[in-house]
Amino acid sequence: MQIKRKNIPAAMVLESAATLTIPEIAAFAGKIIPMILAEAENRGMAITGPCIFTYDGCDGSPDKEFSLTVSFPVDACRGQGAFICKEVPAHECLCTDYRGPINGIGPAWSAFTPQALQQGLALQPVGREVYVKWIDQNNPENLTELQIPIAG
């Protein structure tokens, strides 16, 4: 597994957040992603990048609740709607690529997290998945960048 240190530029995002458990992610994402995309279109925002899931307080336990934010980068915030549009500040993170079906992403995190911690950097207790190439849940060609922001 190759771990890279990466600078993430500031970006405007349209997002929705929920408190849920790991088994609830698929149903939430299936409902909320089309709604975010429709609202972006209705508010005249162009989507400028892939979908991003941000996990806060998730330790991999299936029954533990955590905060999940689903977002899409947009060209600018326009109008009002059901979803929040905000700027995510520039930051640095450690990242690695995972290629495969969604059911393998948990083991990918289990391999990535200890290696990231061994880098000796102060890391935020947040995980981010950037769905660089998404085909469907079972596709071996899906490409997801796993990110852990560096504190500071």
C-alpha positions, 0 to 999 in steps of 0.5 A, spaced: 500 500 500 502 506 497 501 512 502 502 519 499 502 526 503 497 530 499 495 538 499 488 539 498 486 545 495 480 549 498 473 548 495 466 550 495 462 544 497 454 542 497 453 537 502 448 533 507 450 530 514 447 525 518 448 521 524 448 513 522 451 506 523 455 503 517 449 498 515 445 505 514 450 508 509 448 505 503 441 507 504 442 514 506 447 515 500 442 512 495 437 517 497 441 523 498 446 523 492 440 524 487 437 529 491 444 533 492 445 533 485 438 535 483 439 541 488 446 543 485 442 543 478 436 547 481 441 552 484 445 553 478 451 550 481 456 546 476 459 539 480 466 540 479 469 533 482 467 527 485 462 525 491 466 525 497 464 521 504 467 524 510 466 520 516 467 523 523 467 518 529 467 512 525 471 506 528 469 501 524 464 498 529 457 496 525 453 498 531 456 505 533 453 511 530 458 517 527 457 523 523 457 522 515 457 528 511 456 526 503 458 532 499 460 534 492 465 540 490 461 545 486 463 552 482 460 557 487 454 557 492 448 560 489 441 560 492 438 557 498 436 550 499 435 544 503 443 543 503 449 547 506 453 550 501 460 552 504 468 552 503 472 547 505 479 550 507 485 547 504 489 542 508 494 536 507 492 529 508 495 522 507 492 518 502 492 511 498 488 509 493 483 503 493 480 499 487 475 494 488 467 493 490 465 497 496 465 491 501 472 491 500 473 498 503 473 496 510 479 492 510 482 497 506 481 502 511 484 497 516 490 496 512 491 504 511 490 507 518 495 503 522 500 505 516 498 512 516 499 512 524 506 510 523 508 516 519 509 520 526 504 525 524 498 528 528 492 526 524 485 528 525 480 523 527 476 523 520 476 519 514 474 521 507 473 517 501 473 521 494 470 516 489 474 518 483 471 513 479 464 509 481 461 504 477 457 500 482 457 497 489 460 491 486 465 493 481 472 491 481 474 497 477 471 503 482 477 507 484 476 510 491 482 515 494 482 514 502 484 520 506 486 522 513 487 529 514 493 532 518 492 536 524 494 543 524 
